Amino acid sequence: MNLVLFDDHFRENLLPLSFTRPIAEIRVGILTIADKWSKYLNADVSYLTAPHLVKKYPASLTDQNLFVNAACLPTKELIEEIKSLKFGDVLLDDSGRLVAAYSRDFNFQENEINKKSHSATFINYPEDIFTLNGEELEKDFDLLTEGRKSAKISDTNTIVGNGRIFIEDSATVEGAMLNASSGSIYVGHNAEIMEGALVRGSLALCDGAALKLGAKVYGSATIGPHSKVGGEINNSVILGYSNKGHDGFLGNSVIGEWCNIGADSNNSNLKNNYAEVKLWDYPTGRFRKTGKQFCGLIMGDHSKCGINTMFNTGTVVGVSSNIFGAGFPRNFIPSFAWGGGNGFATYQTNKAFETAELVMQRRGKALDQIERDILMHIFEITKTNRNWDLNK
């Protein structure tokens, strides 16, 4: 089976997270969406995505391809529906949105649309990631641990209740309090929970990640691969390779890769008047009602904030922005912005690339030409968001 995960027009709704990746590379639960489909269908994955991402995420097509919507989260029921497809079949959800197709290419005729799915769930907006994270974490826990036995939990830890805890053999967990009564706890390969950490599930601490001394985490939280986290975390997803190494609160938020949250930085996840939170919407260029009372910070890849940064409820930060200084910055911070509550200037690409290169080197990664081209494309297409430049 040749599995191809495609981005549909909803990818624009998932900006700034989808600026730098196909939708399928978004992590929700323990795994990325691509990892989930690969494991459920026992197939390698390729992508149909935005043109500026194709060199990094190419499509691999054959005469018979299974195209699956990258924003769709797999379930056992949906897997059975997809496995039942015959060549030429197209699967839609109840609203008419394309879920999957078994075809030679990505062009479908009206008479091919012959099946309906009643079990498709999609990631449509950034807030869906933390909203669905707990449910996805439990499904991924089942997928990763079925038929396997956890490493022995050290006697130095305090275990509360009889919930599900799985620790990979190469992980280190010492002197922590683990309460899985309200959700599962998964600790990945070479991950570490340090002494004094307080964990209430559900939690996914992914491969190579670290929960630092005295950290407080309560569900549903995902700490992506090779991320280091301290302070207080609630119902948030860190996609990977990012740091929040010190005290400060992060709640109902999604943080991209290669980000850094400065010491004692906080975000608000609830408005003072308890009103519905609005988030910046890239397709419309205005703030969109989320229908949520709790919604914190959405931060794109390579963005960073200095110490004591204070983010208002429902703040969206683009790619490669650097936020610092006193006061509350605006609720929408464009990509390649430099500044804070006192105003912004443009974070020029030569400086931004210099920082990104140093940050990635620390994790044994390189800012190669493909990565530079992606970031340069984002810089160009987001110029209109940086209104301080337009007014010059």
Stockholm file with secondary structure:
# STOCKHOLM 1.0

chainA/1-392         MNLVLFDDHFRENLLPLSFTRPIAEIRVGILTIADKWSKYLNADVSYLTAPHLVKKYPASLTDQNLFVNAACLPTKELIEEIKSLKFGDVLLDDSGRLVAAYSRDFNFQENEINKKSHSATFINYPEDIFTLNGEELEKDFDLLTEGRKSAKISDTNTIVGNGRIFIEDSATVEGAMLNASSGSIYVGHNAEIMEGALVRGSLALCDGAALKLGAKVYGSATIGPHSKVGGEINNSVILGYSNKGHDGFLGNSVIGEWCNIGADSNNSNLKNNYAEVKLWDYPTGRFRKTGKQFCGLIMGDHSKCGINTMFNTGTVVGVSSNIFGAGFPRNFIPSFAWGGGNGFATYQTNKAFETAELVMQRRGKALDQIERDILMHIFEITKTNRNWDLNK
#=GR chainA/1-392 SS CEEEEECCGGGGGGTTGGGSSCGGGCBCSSSBHHHHHHHHHTCCEEEECCGGGTTTSCCCCCSSEEEEETTEECCHHHHHHHHTCCTTCEEEETTSCEEEEEESSSCCCGGGEEEEESCCEECCSHHHHHHSHHHHHHHHHHHHHTTCCCCCCCTTSEEESSCCEEECTTCEECSCEEECTTSCEEECTTCEECTTCEEESCEEECTTCEECTTCEEESSEEECTTCEECSEEESCEEEESCEECSSCEEESCEEEESCEECTTCEECCBCTTCCCCEEEETTTTEEEECSCSBCCEEECTTCEECTTCEECTTEEECSSCEECSSSCCCSEECTTEEEETTEEEECCHHHHHHHHHHHHHTTTCCCCHHHHHHHHHHHHHTGGGCHHHHTC
#=GC SS_cons         CEEEEECCGGGGGGTTGGGSSCGGGCBCSSSBHHHHHHHHHTCCEEEECCGGGTTTSCCCCCSSEEEEETTEECCHHHHHHHHTCCTTCEEEETTSCEEEEEESSSCCCGGGEEEEESCCEECCSHHHHHHSHHHHHHHHHHHHHTTCCCCCCCTTSEEESSCCEEECTTCEECSCEEECTTSCEEECTTCEECTTCEEESCEEECTTCEECTTCEEESSEEECTTCEECSEEESCEEEESCEECSSCEEESCEEEESCEECTTCEECCBCTTCCCCEEEETTTTEEEECSCSBCCEEECTTCEECTTCEECTTEEECSSCEECSSSCCCSEECTTEEEETTEEEECCHHHHHHHHHHHHHTTTCCCCHHHHHHHHHHHHHTGGGCHHHHTC
//
